[in-house]
């Protein structure tokens, strides 16, 4: 129609950038205002990035084994480590705040914030600045692409494994926290699964540990329940990735994620 082909004007630019970024200076509003709807959206999507512009903190590459060495064995080294750890956490908050302010792509930051809220975890419990930074980088790298890849990565994210106790889950005592969040909040929404689905999914998520050398999640077979399980109609000796696939294959999944985008960018 003629309406969609005409320029969106300043009001249209205010509306679009107010919804998708953190607001914009006049010069940018004028640039967007001279475009049609389709052109404005294309221009906005072209700003998406997968890497931050703010330099990473010095401690970013440290693995759990490096961190453990810093912790040491004596009371004195442990106290010094706790102080340093708190400093790292403060530096991570500062790093992300700087990125929010200086990013050439505020839309990317809105998406990172959205995913951080959708896949909840928090520093108070995780207590590893390195794990939280890697999670933030994961949202940045995968949060503007294929949701399938993102959900698989979240299921084996070390910060998430700490926050929702996956790393403590064993075949004798399977922990249901991650399984419940995956079905209720991350992938499907209430009413699309049963309590049995949660119990069975928890068995599939048993036996995962954070590798001290690599810092990534790995399956320890002797701690894992390798028996037959049924989750959302899929049966077999399921492991984490099989449960994620079952969630992604459910008809409620795309509706749930579309709803998340709707709440973030259109209306509560």
Backbone as a ProteinNet text record, in pm:
[ID]
protein_1_A
[PRIMARY]
XXXXXXXXXXXXXXXXXXXXXXXXXXXXXXXXXXXXXXXXXXXXXXXXXXXXXXXXXXXXXXXXXXXXXXXXXXXXXXXXXXXXXXXXXXXXXXXXXXXXXXXXXXXXXXXXXXXXXXXXXXXXXXXXXXXXXXXXXXXXXXXXXXXXXXXXXXXXXXXXXXXXXXXXXXXXXXXXXXXXXXXXXXXXXXXXXXXXXXXXXXXXXXXXXXXXXXXXXXXXXXXXXXXXXXXXXXXXXXXXXXXXXXXXXXXXXXXXXXXXXXXXXXXX
[TERTIARY]
85.1	0	88.5	27.8	102.8	161.3	84.3	128.7	260.7	273.3	395.7	512.9	483.3	593.1	642.4	565.4	611.4	712	788.4	888	818.4	885.3	820.3	819.3	906.2	908.2	968.1	986.4	1047.5	965.4	832.1	746.8	765.3	771.2	792.3	927.7	1029.6	1164.9	1171.1	1103.5	1097	1033.1	923.9	851.7	941.6	1001	1083.8	1205.6	1281.2	1405.1	1378.3	1264.6	1225.3	1191.6	1132.8	1095.6	1214.5	1311.5	1415	1553.3	1573.5	1703.6	1678.2	1757.9	1735.1	1702.8	1635.7	1614.8	1733.9	1723.9	1829.8	1843.6	1964.4	1982.2	1909.3	1883.9	1805.7	1860.3	1992.7	2053.4	2015.6	2017.7	1982.1	1832.4	1751.2	1606.7	1577.1	1651.1	1631.1	1670.9	1782	1825.4	1717.3	1667.7	1564.8	1432.8	1403.8	1277.8	1261.2	1374.2	1367	1346	1339	1328.5	1185.4	1155.6	1027.4	1039.4	927.9	931.1	1031.4	1021.8	1109.5	1256.8	1285.4	1424.8	1476.8	1390.8	1430.6	1462.8	1379.4	1403	1529.7	1550.8	1674.9	1797.3	1790.3	1903.2	1931.7	1824.1	1838.1	1900.1	1851.7	1903	2048.9	2088.5	2228.4	2324.9	2272.5	2361.1	2399.4	2328.9	2353.9	2499.2	2557.3	2696.3	2701.9	2811.1	2825.3	2941.9	3021	3135.7	3122.3	3162.6	3157.5	3268.7	3250.9	3357.6	3443.4	3387.6	3462.4	3563.9	3693.2	3792.8	3755.5	3777.2	3742.8	3836.7	3786.1	3873.9	3992.7	4102.1	4224.6	4203.6	4112.4	4091.5	4000.2	3950.2	3851.6	3893.3	4020.7	4055.1	4074.5	4069.7	4098.4	3999.8	4053.2	3973.2	3957	3864.4	3847.7	3977.7	4065.7	4192.4	4282.1	4280.9	4358.5	4301.8	4169.2	4101.7	4131.4	4130.1	4156.7	4297.5	4393.8	4532.7	4537	4462.9	4458.1	4397.4	4301	4231.3	4330.2	4419.1	4523	4469.5	4555.3	4519.1	4505.2	4571.3	4570.4	4455.1	4426	4320	4350.3	4479.4	4523	4500.2	4540.6	4524.1	4375.4	4295.8	4151.9	4086	4125.5	4068.8	4109.9	4234.7	4284.2	4209	4184.5	4111.9	3968.2	3902.8	3764.7	3758.5	3858.2	3862.7	3880.4	3971	3996.8	3873.2	3807.4	3687.2	3577.2	3560.7	3460.5	3497.8	3628.8	3674	3642.3	3665.4	3633.3	3484.5	3401.6	3256.8	3216.8	3276.9	3249.2	3298	3414.1	3468.8	3379.6	3318.9	3228.5	3105.2	3050.2	2933.7	2971.6	3089.3	3137.2	3156.9	3214.8	3240.1	3108.6	3006	2879.4	2810.5	2817.6	2758.3	2823.7	2957.3	3029.2	2984.6	2967.2	2925.4	2784.5	2695.2	2558.1	2559.8	2650	2655.7	2724	2831.1	2914	2893.2	2810.4	2792.2	2740.6	2797.1	2742.1	2606.8	2567.9	2441.3	2359.8	2284.5	2198.3	2097.4	2056.5	1963.8	2027.3	2156.8	2226.8	2218.5	2242.1	2239	2099.6	1997.2	1859.7	1836.1	1889.4	1872.7	1952.4	2074.1	2154.3	2080.3	2025.3	1946	1823.4	1757.3	1638.4	1673	1779	1816.6	1866	1933.6	1981.1	1861.4	1752	1630.2	1552	1554.7	1480.5	1548.3	1680.2	1758.9	1824.7	1744.8	1790.3	1908	2008.1	2108.6	2164.4	2227.1	2276.4	2408.7	2486.5	2621.1	2622.2	2518.8	2519.2	2536.4	2473.7	2486.8	2601.6	2616.8	2719.3	2859.6	2880.2	3003.4	3129.8	3114.1	3230.2	3213.9	3298.3	3292	3322.9	3415.8	3453.1	3333.7	3262	3146.8	3035.8	3011.7	2906.6	2944.7	3072.8	3117.3	3099.5	3135.4	3121.1	2974	2886.3	2743.7	2698.8	2744.2	2711.1	2761.2	2882.5	2938.3	2857.4	2806.5	2723.4	2593.5	2528.4	2405	2432.5	2548.7	2590.4	2615.5	2683.6	2724.5	2606.2	2514.6	2407.3	2267.6	2255.8	2123.6	2052.3	2122.2	2057.8	2042.6	2069.7	2065.2	1962.6	2007.3	1921.5	1892.8	1765.4	1729.1	1769.8	1768.3	1808.5	1951.3	2042.3	2182.3	2192.2	2118.3	2122.6	2075.2	1962.8	1907.9	2002.4	2063.2	2161.3	2279.9	2325.5	2439.7	2401.9	2280.7	2234.4	2232.4	2191	2182.1	2319.1	2425.8	2559	2645.7	2579.7	2649.7	2692.4	2823.3	2869.7	2801.4	2777.4	2710.1	2571	2501.3	2367.4	2376.3	2480.2	2498.8	2523.5	2588.8	2611.1	2480.9	2418.9	2300.1	2184.3	2162.9	2049.1	2091.7	2213	2261	2272.5	2281	2300.9	2430.7	2532	2662.6	2659.7	2552.5	2541.7	2447.1	2390.9	2289.4	2354.4	2314.6	2369.7	2255.4	2292.6	2187.2	2111.8	2180.7	2113.2	2026.2	2071.1	1993.6	1982.2	1896.7	1882.6	1819.3	1877.8	1826	1730.6	1612.5	1509	1512.4	1600	1594.3	1602.9	1705.7	1721.6	1609.4	1573.7	1466.6	1337.1	1306.5	1183.1	1188.3	1300.5	1312	1308.3	1373.3	1376.5	1234.8	1150.5	1014.8	919.7	932.7	835.6	866.6	996.6	1032.1	1113.5	1205.8	1299.9	1246.6	1164	1127.8	981.3	894.4	756	647.1	664.1	556.4	464.8	399.7	312.4	201.7	161	49.8	91.7	221.7	268.8	356.7	359.1	441.3	380.5	427	378.1	492	454.8	556.6	646.9	590.1	671.8	777.1	739.7	837.6	956.5	926.7	1033.7	1122.5	1059.1	1136.9	1226.7	1171.5	1248.3	1359.4	1328.1	1429.3	1543.7	1510	1613.2	1709.9	1658.7	1746.9	1841.8	1791.4	1875.6	1985.7	1958.4	2057.4	2151.1	2145.1	2233.4	2374	2473.8	2610.7	2696.5	2649.9	2731.1	2817.2	2941.3	3036.3	3109.5	3161.5	3243	3388.1	3445.3	3583.7	3677.8	3763.2	3850.6	3950.7	3992.6	4093.5	4031.9	3916.3	3857.7	3753.6	3695.5	3589.7	3454.8	3445.5	3315.8	3249.9	3123.9	3045.5	3071.9	3094.8	3111.6	3035.3	2999.1	2922.6	3019.3	2994.2	3073.2	2985.3	3013.9	2922.3	2883.7	2979	2945.2	2849.2	2836.8	2744.5	2610.5	2601.8	2483.7	2386.1	2257.5	2153.3	2135.7	2187.6	2185.1	2062.5	1969.7	1848.9	1753.2	1648.5	1548.5	1462.3	1436.2	1353	1255.6	1144.4	1049.7	1023.2	1056.5	1034.3	958.2	840.5	758	737	718.5	689.9	812.2	932.2	1055.9	1111.4	1137.1	1183.5	1320.1	1404.1	1535.7	1629.5	1758.7	1857.1	1899	1804.3	1823.2	1933.3	2007.2	2102.2	2052.9	2128.9	2085.8	2040	2121.7	2088.1	1959.2	1926.2	1801.7	1679.3	1690.6	1579.1	1559.9	1670.5	1662.1	1596.1	1631.6	1569.7	1420	1380.8	1237.7	1162.1	1224.2	1162.7	1149	1258	1256.6	1155.4	1130.2	1036.6	890.3	864.9	727.6	663.4	536.7	468.3	456.3	465.3	453.2	580.2	692.5	821.1	826.3	799.2	804.9	705.5	588.5	489.1	541.6	605.1	657.2	767.2	855	965.3	914.8	818.7	757.4	694.1	630.5	567	672.7	789.5	897.2	940.8	956.3	993.6	883.4	758.1	643	645.8	666.8	670	784.4	901	1019.4	1005.1	951.8	959	824.4	713.1	584.7	492.9	463.3	365.6	372.3	359.8	357.3	227.2
-119.4	0	124.2	237.5	364.1	397.5	362.2	396.2	326.8	198	125.9	167.8	226.1	265.3	407.7	487.1	623.7	623	732	742.2	739.6	681.7	665.8	797	893	1023.1	1012.6	1126.3	1130.4	1048.8	1063.7	989	838.3	794.4	650.9	604.3	688.7	654.4	648.1	744	744.6	615.1	577	454.6	331.5	317.8	200.1	189.9	299.2	293.8	292.9	350.1	342.2	200.4	125.4	-12.6	-109.1	-79.9	-179.6	-145.2	-19.2	19.4	87.3	187.3	260.2	406.1	427.6	563.9	604.6	719.2	755.7	907.2	957.1	1101.2	1149.5	1279.5	1339.8	1304	1310.6	1283.5	1143.3	1046.3	909	898	968.6	968.1	1024.1	1127.5	1186.2	1087.8	1016.4	916	810	757.8	652.6	708.7	833	895.3	909.7	915.3	933.3	800.3	688.5	555.5	501.3	404.9	333.5	234.4	171.6	72.4	-39.4	-95.7	-208.7	-166.4	-48.5	1	26.5	84.9	115.8	-12.3	-114.5	-241.6	-308.9	-305.9	-362.1	-291	-158.8	-79.3	-117.1	-133	-168.6	-308.2	-404.2	-541.5	-551.2	-463.5	-462.6	-420.6	-358.2	-315	-430.6	-544.2	-654.5	-700.6	-725.6	-773.3	-895	-971.6	-1089.7	-1076.1	-968.5	-945.6	-808	-796.6	-665.6	-573.4	-442.4	-347.8	-313.5	-331.7	-302.7	-414.5	-379.5	-485.4	-572.3	-702.8	-795.6	-774.1	-800.7	-789.6	-886.5	-854.2	-935.7	-1080.2	-1101.8	-1236.2	-1322.5	-1267.7	-1338.5	-1480.2	-1503.2	-1637.6	-1743.6	-1705.4	-1802.3	-1918.3	-2038.7	-2161.8	-2196.4	-2289.1	-2325	-2371.2	-2439	-2485.2	-2365.9	-2260.9	-2138.6	-2070.4	-2068.4	-2004	-2081.5	-2215.4	-2300.3	-2276.2	-2256.5	-2228.1	-2098.1	-1998.2	-1868.3	-1883.3	-1976.3	-1993.7	-2044.4	-2133.9	-2182.8	-2269.8	-2296.4	-2391.4	-2324	-2211.8	-2151.3	-2052.9	-2022.2	-1925.3	-1789.9	-1752.7	-1624.3	-1615	-1720.3	-1717.1	-1720.6	-1792.1	-1798.3	-1662	-1591.7	-1456.2	-1360	-1369	-1284	-1317.2	-1447.1	-1489.7	-1435.6	-1440.2	-1389.3	-1240.6	-1165.7	-1022	-1002.4	-1080.9	-1069	-1109.7	-1214.5	-1264.4	-1158.1	-1088.9	-980.5	-866.7	-840.7	-735.7	-775	-901.5	-949.6	-931.3	-964.3	-952	-806.6	-715.3	-572.4	-527.6	-577.2	-541.7	-593.4	-710.4	-764.9	-675.6	-630.3	-540.1	-410.5	-358.7	-236.1	-259.1	-374.5	-409	-408.4	-474.8	-483	-346.8	-269.6	-135.2	-49.2	-56.6	19.5	-23.7	-154.6	-206.9	-158.4	-158.5	-109.3	35.7	116.5	259	284.5	208.8	243.1	153	50.3	-42.3	30	-4.5	51	-12	-114.5	-182.9	-197.6	-92	-105.1	-220.5	-252.9	-365.3	-495.8	-513.9	-633	-637.8	-524.1	-519.9	-548	-498.6	-529.5	-680.9	-746.8	-892.2	-967	-919.6	-983.3	-970.5	-852.6	-832.2	-923.1	-934.9	-1020.2	-1165	-1217	-1357.1	-1377.2	-1276.9	-1287.7	-1295.9	-1228	-1236	-1363.6	-1411.5	-1533.4	-1656.8	-1667.1	-1777.8	-1728.3	-1722.8	-1655.7	-1724.5	-1645.9	-1689.6	-1562.2	-1573.4	-1450.5	-1472.4	-1364.6	-1368.9	-1414.7	-1375.7	-1409.2	-1558.3	-1640.1	-1785	-1842.5	-1797	-1853.4	-1822.2	-1697.4	-1651.4	-1665.7	-1702.3	-1708.5	-1601.1	-1497.5	-1390.2	-1445.8	-1543.3	-1601.6	-1673.6	-1753.8	-1827.8	-1732	-1626.1	-1530	-1450.5	-1417.4	-1346.3	-1435.1	-1563.2	-1654.1	-1670.3	-1670.4	-1678.1	-1553.7	-1436.8	-1310.9	-1312.6	-1364.6	-1374.8	-1471.3	-1577.6	-1673.9	-1607.7	-1528.1	-1458.5	-1363.6	-1299.3	-1206.1	-1278.1	-1393.6	-1469.1	-1539.3	-1593.3	-1677.9	-1617.1	-1506.2	-1451	-1385.1	-1365.1	-1302.1	-1402.5	-1529.7	-1630.8	-1740	-1864.3	-1982.3	-2018	-2014.4	-2045.5	-2187.8	-2279	-2417.9	-2423.6	-2351.7	-2350.6	-2288.9	-2180.7	-2111	-2202.5	-2271.5	-2355.6	-2472.2	-2530.9	-2638.2	-2587.1	-2466	-2409.9	-2375.4	-2323.9	-2290.9	-2417.8	-2529.8	-2656.8	-2706.5	-2660.6	-2701.3	-2581.2	-2476	-2355.4	-2372.9	-2355	-2375	-2285.6	-2157.6	-2069	-2123.3	-2172.8	-2230.5	-2358.9	-2439.3	-2565.3	-2539.1	-2425.8	-2388	-2332.4	-2240.7	-2171.3	-2267.2	-2363.2	-2455.2	-2595.5	-2606	-2727.4	-2851.5	-2834.9	-2950.5	-3021.5	-2946.8	-3006.7	-3094.2	-3081.3	-3164.4	-3283.4	-3293	-3394.6	-3529.2	-3634.4	-3768	-3866.3	-3986.9	-4085	-4126	-4123	-4158.3	-4044.1	-3920.1	-3803	-3703.3	-3732	-3637.1	-3507	-3393.4	-3262.5	-3211.5	-3167	-3129.8	-2982.7	-2901.9	-2757.1	-2719	-2767	-2725.5	-2782.5	-2908.8	-2972	-2891.2	-2848.1	-2770.9	-2636.3	-2565.3	-2434.3	-2449	-2551.7	-2575.1	-2589.2	-2665.8	-2690.2	-2575	-2520.9	-2420.3	-2280.3	-2242.9	-2104.8	-2088.1	-2179.7	-2158.3	-2202.4	-2309.8	-2367.2	-2382.3	-2408.9	-2446.7	-2364.7	-2334.9	-2268.4	-2369.4	-2326.2	-2415.8	-2475.5	-2598.5	-2664.6	-2748.3	-2749.7	-2823.9	-2943	-2979.1	-3090.5	-3141.6	-3256.4	-3313.8	-3317.8	-3345.4	-3363	-3481.8	-3584.1	-3699.5	-3657.5	-3567.8	-3517.7	-3453.8	-3377.3	-3311.5	-3416	-3515.2	-3618.7	-3695.3	-3730.3	-3806.3	-3720.8	-3593.5	-3502.6	-3483.7	-3476.4	-3461	-3579.2	-3699.3	-3817.7	-3801.4	-3746.7	-3726.4	-3623.9	-3528.2	-3423.1	-3461.3	-3585.8	-3627.1	-3657.8	-3639.2	-3680.8	-3580.5	-3457.2	-3355.3	-3279.8	-3256.3	-3187.1	-3078	-2977.7	-2874.6	-2922.6	-2937	-2982.2	-2870.6	-2900.8	-2797.5	-2742.6	-2827.9	-2780.3	-2694.7	-2736.2	-2664	-2561.2	-2582.2	-2491.7	-2522	-2628.7	-2660.6	-2781	-2802.9	-2910.3	-3041.6	-3149.5	-3279.9	-3385.9	-3492.9	-3602.2	-3702.7	-3735.6	-3838.7	-3964.6	-4064.8	-4179	-4249.7	-4267.5	-4343	-4267.2	-4137.2	-4058.2	-4034.3	-4079.5	-4052.7	-4170.3	-4138.4	-4241.5	-4276.1	-4391.8	-4428.3	-4512	-4525.4	-4605.3	-4539.9	-4614.3	-4565.2	-4457.9	-4351.7	-4241.2	-4199.8	-4136.6	-4080.5	-3934.8	-3845.2	-3701.3	-3647.4	-3589	-3529.5	-3627.5	-3754.7	-3856.6	-3917.3	-3869.6	-3928.1	-4026.6	-4151.1	-4256.2	-4308.2	-4338.2	-4395.9	-4363.9	-4402.9	-4369.4	-4222.3	-4132.4	-3990.7	-3923	-3832.7	-3743.3	-3599.3	-3501.8	-3361.1	-3317.1	-3343.1	-3290.4	-3351.1	-3475.3	-3539.1	-3469	-3428.6	-3357.4	-3221.5	-3151.5	-3021.4	-3037.6	-3141.7	-3168.3	-3194.1	-3267.4	-3294.7	-3164.8	-3073.9	-2942.8	-2863.4	-2859.8	-2784	-2840	-2970.6	-3035	-3019.6	-2964.7	-2949.2	-2826.1	-2837.2	-2725.8	-2600.6	-2615.3	-2498.8	-2413.4	-2472.1	-2401.5	-2273.1	-2279.1	-2154	-2048.5	-2092.7	-1996.6	-1929	-2008.6	-1956.1	-1853.1	-1880.7	-1789	-1664	-1680.7	-1563.7	-1472.6	-1534.7	-1458.9	-1378.1	-1440.6	-1371.8	-1246.1	-1258.5	-1142.9	-1037.3	-1083.4	-990.7	-907.6	-975.2	-905.1	-804.8	-843.4	-757.4	-633.5	-653.8	-546.5	-481.6	-544.2	-490.3	-451.3	-547.1	-515.3	-617	-570.7	-668.1	-748.1
0	0	0	-33.2	-38.9	97.6	203.8	338.7	373.3	338.9	374.3	286.8	168.8	79.2	102.2	176.8	202	317.4	331.5	438.3	574.7	672.3	803.9	883.7	846.4	915.3	1054.8	1118.8	1252.6	1353.6	1348.3	1442.3	1426.7	1301.3	1274.6	1325.2	1308.3	1354.2	1507.6	1572.9	1720.3	1769.1	1702.7	1740.2	1721.3	1603.9	1571.7	1664.2	1678.4	1756.1	1906.5	1946.5	2087.5	2128	2034.9	2063.5	2057.2	1970.5	1940.2	1993.8	2036.6	2091.3	2226	2262.3	2387.5	2356.2	2240.2	2193.3	2107.5	2037.2	1942.3	1932.3	1896.6	1877.2	1751.3	1744.8	1635.6	1497.5	1483.2	1352.6	1301.6	1393.8	1356.3	1325.1	1402.4	1377.3	1237.8	1199.4	1066.3	955.1	977.5	878.9	859.8	971.9	964.2	912.3	949.7	909.2	758.8	687.4	541.1	466.8	541	479.3	485.9	398.5	409.4	525	562	671	642.5	524.1	488.8	491.5	437.3	435.3	576.8	661.3	799.1	876.3	856.5	926.8	874.4	743.4	686.7	744.1	751	803.1	948.7	1025.7	1166.7	1181.8	1104.6	1114.6	1069.5	979.2	933.8	1045.6	1152.1	1262.2	1354.5	1346	1440	1435.1	1553.4	1562.5	1655.1	1645.3	1731.2	1829.7	1813.1	1902.8	1969.3	2095.7	2162.8	2113.5	2129.9	2094.9	2217.9	2338	2460.9	2485.8	2505.7	2528.8	2648.4	2637.2	2745	2864.3	2986.3	3103.5	3092.2	3161.2	3153.1	3195.6	3289.6	3343.6	3255.6	3147.3	3063.7	3020.8	2977.8	2928.7	3037.5	3165.9	3273	3275.3	3296.4	3307.9	3456.9	3490.8	3632.4	3699.4	3624.1	3683.1	3719.8	3634.6	3665.8	3791.2	3797	3910.4	4038.9	4030.2	4147.7	4202.2	4110.7	4154.6	4234.5	4187.9	4258.3	4397.9	4408	4536.7	4642.1	4603.3	4693.6	4805	4903.4	5010.3	5147.9	5166.9	5300.8	5317.1	5442.7	5475.4	5410.1	5412.9	5359.7	5208.3	5136.5	4990	4953	5032.4	5004.5	5020.6	5126	5148	5036.7	4997.4	4888.1	4758.6	4739.1	4619.3	4619.8	4735.7	4745.3	4710.1	4756.9	4724.5	4573.4	4515.8	4371.8	4290.7	4336.8	4269.7	4269.2	4381.7	4388.3	4293.2	4283.3	4190.6	4045.9	4011.6	3876	3845.8	3945	3925.3	3899.3	3975.7	3957.2	3818.6	3777.6	3645.6	3532.6	3554	3451.4	3435.7	3547.5	3540.7	3467.2	3500.8	3435.5	3285.8	3252.2	3111	3031	3085.7	3012.3	3005.5	3113.1	3112.5	3004.3	2996.5	2892	2753	2736	2604.8	2571.5	2670.4	2649	2600.9	2658.7	2627.1	2492.5	2464.3	2347.8	2225.9	2236.4	2124	1999.5	1881.7	1758.1	1723.4	1800.5	1775.1	1902.7	1940.3	2058.8	2046.1	1922.1	1903.5	1951.7	1923.8	1974.3	2126.6	2190.8	2337.9	2391.9	2322.7	2364	2360.3	2256.8	2244.6	2351.5	2379.7	2485.2	2619.3	2645.7	2768.3	2770.4	2655.6	2647.7	2679.7	2617.6	2640.7	2784	2838.8	2976.5	3072.4	3037.3	3117.5	3092.6	2968.9	2933.1	2991.8	2971.3	3026.6	3155.5	3261.7	3383	3449.6	3487.1	3584.5	3645.6	3763.6	3825.5	3896.5	3902.3	3958.2	4103.8	4181.4	4324	4349.2	4262.6	4281	4197.6	4075.4	3986.3	4040.2	4081.2	4145.7	4060.2	3935	3845.4	3738.4	3747.1	3647.1	3508.1	3502.7	3372.7	3308.1	3386.9	3333.2	3289.5	3368	3332.1	3207.3	3192.9	3072.8	2949.7	2963.3	2847.3	2808.2	2908.2	2877.9	2800.7	2845.6	2779.1	2634.1	2614	2478.3	2392.1	2454.7	2383	2335	2421.8	2381.3	2265.2	2267.7	2163.4	2030.8	2041.6	1922.3	1855.9	1940.6	1886.2	1897.5	1972.3	2002.6	1886.3	1775	1658.6	1543.9	1573.4	1466.4	1492	1478.3	1485.7	1632.5	1672.8	1811	1848.8	1752.6	1778	1834.8	1769.5	1815.7	1954.5	1975.1	2104.1	2217.1	2197.6	2304.9	2336.6	2233.5	2257.4	2339.7	2309.2	2382.5	2526.6	2546.5	2682	2768	2708.1	2781.8	2826.3	2760.7	2807.3	2845.9	2890.4	2934.9	3080.9	3111.7	3249.2	3352.6	3320.4	3416.7	3450	3349.5	3369.4	3452.1	3426.7	3500.2	3649	3678.6	3818.6	3876.8	3802.7	3854.5	3880.9	3789.2	3805.5	3849.7	3903.5	3971.7	3883.8	3751.8	3663.5	3701.9	3738.8	3768.4	3893.9	3975.3	4096.2	4074.5	3955.1	3927.6	3893.7	3963.8	3937	3911.1	3864.5	3834.7	3961.4	4079.9	4205.6	4257.1	4230	4274	4158.8	4060.3	3948.2	3996.7	3956.4	3995.9	3887.2	3928.1	3830.4	3787.8	3847.5	3823.5	3676.4	3607.5	3468.1	3380.9	3403.4	3324.2	3335.7	3458.7	3481.3	3408.8	3423.2	3357.1	3204.7	3154.4	3009.5	2953	3021.3	2970.8	3003.6	3126.1	3170	3117.3	3113.2	3081.6	2953.7	2927.6	2818.2	2682.8	2682.6	2553.3	2519	2620.3	2584.8	2652.8	2780.7	2854.8	2921.7	3028.4	3106.6	3021	3057.9	2989.3	2869.8	2838.6	2720.8	2756.3	2885.3	2930.8	3060.9	3107.4	3233.5	3335.6	3460.5	3565.7	3533.1	3468.5	3427.3	3326	3233.6	3136.2	3208.8	3315.6	3392.5	3460.1	3526.2	3596.3	3499.2	3383.5	3284.2	3222.6	3197.1	3140.9	3241.1	3371.1	3475	3471.7	3447.9	3437.1	3318.3	3208.2	3089	3115.2	3204.1	3234.8	3350.2	3395.4	3505.8	3453.9	3542.2	3510	3435.2	3421.7	3352.3	3453.3	3416.3	3504	3425.4	3496.5	3430.4	3430.9	3313.3	3298.1	3344.3	3441.8	3500.6	3398.6	3302.1	3206.1	3096.2	3043.6	2929.5	2973.2	3092.6	3139.1	3077.5	2994.4	2931.4	3000.3	2966.1	3028.1	2955.3	3033	2967.9	3045.9	2977.4	3037.7	3100.3	3227.2	3295.9	3301.1	3214.1	3198.3	3328.4	3421.6	3543.7	3634.9	3615.6	3698.1	3627.6	3502.5	3419.4	3420.4	3424.6	3414.4	3266.9	3227.7	3084.7	3047.7	3142	3116	3017.1	2981.9	2886.7	2953.3	2877.7	2929.1	2820	2860.5	2763.4	2798.2	2704.6	2724.6	2604.5	2629	2522.4	2406.5	2442.9	2340.1	2273.6	2306.4	2251.7	2353.5	2310	2401	2359.4	2459.7	2433.9	2548.3	2537.3	2642.2	2628.2	2648.3	2614.5	2696.2	2627.9	2694.6	2672.1	2722.2	2718.3	2579.3	2476.9	2343.2	2287.6	2328.3	2281.2	2340.6	2466.6	2531.7	2465.3	2437.3	2370.3	2233.5	2160.1	2029.3	2043.5	2149.1	2172.6	2199.5	2274	2302.1	2171.9	2093.6	1967.4	1866.9	1876	1783	1822.5	1941.4	1992.4	1928.9	1892.8	1823.6	1911.2	2043.6	2132.3	2133.1	2092.7	2104.2	2019.9	1888.3	1811.3	1859	1907.6	1958.8	2085.9	2171.5	2298.2	2274.4	2179.9	2153	2078.8	1990.3	1924.3	2028.9	2128.1	2237.1	2313	2334.2	2406.5	2331.3	2199.6	2115.8	2117.7	2114.3	2116.5	2245.1	2360.5	2488.1	2492.5	2437.7	2441.4	2352.3	2232.4	2132.1	2095.8	2135.1	2090.1	2206	2293.8	2397.6	2511.3	2635.9	2746.8	2751.1
[MASK]
++++++++++++++++++++++++++++++++++++++++++++++++++++++++++++++++++++++++++++++++++++++++++++++++++++++++++++++++++++++++++++++++++++++++++++++++++++++++++++++++++++++++++++++++++++++++++++++++++++++++++++++++++++++++++++++++++++++++++++++++++++++++++++++++++++++++++++

